[in-house]
Structure formats: C-alpha cells, structure tokens
C-alpha cells in the first residue's frame, strides 16, 4: 500500500553520475530517507588536481535556485555567484550597449561549475544514508534484474543491484543505451555545426577587465563570443563558431587577424599572448541536442538532466532544467506517496513536454543570440515587450522572463509567447493601419481646403512635413 511504500526506506536508490544533476539528486533522495548510492566514473573532483568539465562557469537562474533551495543549498551557491543584470552587447566599432534581462532586481548568476559540483557532492555526503562511490563507470545494466555492472579503476568489474536506478550520467548516457534497445522509445540527437572554445580574460590592475555584472556578448551573425565573470576577477570568454571556420584558422597570425577583424576591443583585454596560446591549446568542443521519451522504464529506472535532454547552451537552461527535473520528480513523489510504479510514468507525462520545449527554445536562441540582437526590429520588440510588461505585468510577460525568472512550465511559456506575439503583432498592424488612415484623412482634408494645389505639390509638402 502507499503508506507501506512511504515507510519503506530500506529501498536502495542508485544515482548514476555525480555531475551537477546527479549530486543534487542524491541530496533529494537522501533527504527523503532512502539508502542512496551514487556512482561516478571520475575520481572525486574535490581531490583531483585538474578537473575536466564542460564549461568553466554557467548561468544559474530561478529554476535552478528553487531546486537548490529545496535541499537548503541556495544561499551557499548564490553567495559565491556573480549577478549578471543585463547582456552587454559589444558592437564591431567597440561601442557597448546593455540590454537588461528583466525588471530592476532581476538577474542571473555566473557560478563556477567545479565549485558547484563540489558543494553538491559534499552536501550529499552529509546525509548518513548517502554513499558516494567514485571511480565507478557504469558499463551496462539489466532491465529484468536491475543489476548494474561497473568498471573500477583497477580494471575489476563489480555488479550492484538497486530498487531504483536514476540515470544522471550526462549527454552520452550509458543508462540511455538500454532504453534505445526498447520498442516504442523515441530518440533523436542533433549536433549543431558550431563548436565552442574557452579563453580566459585576466584581471586588469587587480580588478575585472570589463564591467562584471553583465553577460558580455559579441554577436557577429554566424558566430559570436560571450564572456561570464568569475570570482577571481577573470572572465571566461567562449567563442561559438562553425567547426569549418575554426579549422580555417591554423596559425598564430591567422588567429590574431581574426580577432583584429571581429573582436578588436577584446585583444588588449585577453592579451595577444593568451589568445595565441589558448586558441591552439584544445580543439573546439561539439554541442549536441538530445530529445527522447519516455524518461522511465517500468518502476526500475528514470533518467534526468542531460541524460534525458541535452540542450544546446544558448538559453542558459541545461543545468537549470536538470535541477528542476529533481524538483519536479520530488513533487510527483510527494503527490503519489513514493510509489515508483505510479511516480515514474507520471514524471514522464509531466516532464517530457517541458524538457522538449526548452530543447527547442535553446535551438531558437542559438540564432537569436548571435544574429537577432544585431537587428533594430529585434531590439525594438525587446523594448516594446518590456514596456508592455511594465504597464500590464500579468498580461504580457516576455518569453525570457518566463523561462529565466519564473517556474512557468516551459511548454506553457512557449504557448503563451506565441499568443502574446499574435496579440502584439495585431496591435502593431492596427497602429499601422490607424496611422495610415489618419494620414490619408488629413491629406484629403488638406487637399479639399487647398483646391488649387496639384498632386505633385501636395506630395512635396508631405515629404517636407516628414522632417518635423
Ligand atoms: P553532466 O554535467 O554531464 O554530468 C554527468 C556525470 O556523469 C559526469 O560527472 C560524468 O563523469 C558522469 N558519467 C558519465 N558517464 C558515466 C558512466 N558510464 N558511469 C558513471 N558516471 C558517468 N546550463 C545552464 O543551466 N546554464 C548555463 O549557462 C550553461 N552553460 C553551458 C555552456 C556550455 C559550453 C555547455 C556545454 C553546457 C552549458 N550548460 C549550461 C548545460 C549544463 O552544462 C548541463 O546541462 C549540465 O552539466 C547537465 O548536468 P548533468 O549532471 O545532467 O550532466
């Protein structure tokens, strides 16, 4: 019965993957009192000298914060984050113009990935009913028995069984491989033509080289560079560019020529030596978008985070969505008394439309960030949306605000955005028609009161009038 279920805390939950989502999830299950075993293929990053990760820093926003709050981690993480209140657009001629993210007081936070991961692992470890197993790489698992096979650093294999397997092993999930063998499992993956490369902008005279409370963007249509601030007063700059363009640059002269042409203002800030060194240090990294469904298998296994939905990083929501997965799963657990046979399908039902929606939105922003921000129409619409939001805060809510500063379900945010666009575009068309009608009316009145004017004379007057 459900009540027996709830009290049965001897159930073993295996969280596979001790990255951002796995570490947070371990806290969630441990908080509920389950016996949690976390398995991570890497060594303990808290002891490692070099931590190899995906990006050095990332943007934390409302959804992620709410999920951290639930396990008492929000303040610890937020206190080490740097608020970014607006985008700072760097034009080719060096002028900088801010575009606020939301209303006054709304901001996203730049957080250090390695530190966030370490803090979450330590938080999980504080639960007496949670155990962290590093150097455990999942090779395979059986749907029938729930037994998992791990490879240990010494080459030995270990078999472990659990009541529930939670796959948080990232975009190239080993857990997902079993799903792919099942009938009626939907799966798609897309590599975008762009890769990314990280460069460091050092402090200048002991302080940030640029205004720290911004996410700096150098949009250049087919490619772009962004920069997020770090606690040590450096910026991590990320260059997103088609792989074929990365490959065209093969010498130090070429990379300097490229920066001179497209990001001249960044050269003195990053430094010529650093650009030449960092550009050739590591090859550009690929970015993949993964969509699948369902996220669960029977009452045995469920996937969360990038394992279930890797998204391209252009909405700053991959981790936030993964963190929200943990919160949504917890809400469903509460609703259905921790009965996995009901909770798992319900989680899939609730979460798939939302994670698919954010995957689509991230793809959309992939174009918006590098090219639309250069367009006057786009900027006009951003300001108009913000203005309408200001005067009608409950009727018009900019998409970015819904995604970043609320927990409006992602798919509902998209629906509402389409509706708002329809209303605003109709409004703008009406304004256009009204002003044309008004203009025509005035012109006719003017013509009637000046019957001796020819059409040509009238037209030249209208032209002159435009300038006042
Ligand atoms: P991961 O962080 O990939 O963790 C998976 C873990 O599983 C790893 O520790 C790995 O070692 C382990 N693992 C893998 N295979 C196995 C195995 N077989 N056995 C055991 N363990 C295994 N998101 C945001 O919200 N905001 C941002 O600003 C942002 N910026 C980004 C910038 C870039 C360039 C990129 C690439 C991503 C960005 N993201 C951002 C997305 C974010 O990085 C991911 O969504 C997030 O890392 C997902 O966390 P995860 O725990 O699901 O997966």
Boltz pocket constraint, residues with backbone or C-beta under 6 A from the ligand:
constraints:
  - pocket:
      binder: B
      contacts: [[A, 16], [A, 17], [A, 18], [A, 19], [A, 20], [A, 21], [A, 22], [A, 39], [A, 40], [A, 41], [A, 42], [A, 54], [A, 55], [A, 57], [A, 58], [A, 59], [A, 60], [A, 136], [A, 137], [A, 138], [A, 139], [A, 168], [A, 169], [A, 170], [A, 171], [A, 172], [A, 173], [A, 174], [A, 196], [A, 286], [A, 304], [A, 305], [A, 306], [A, 307], [A, 311], [A, 313], [A, 315], [A, 316], [A, 317], [A, 318], [A, 319], [A, 320], [A, 321], [A, 322]]
      max_distance: 6.0
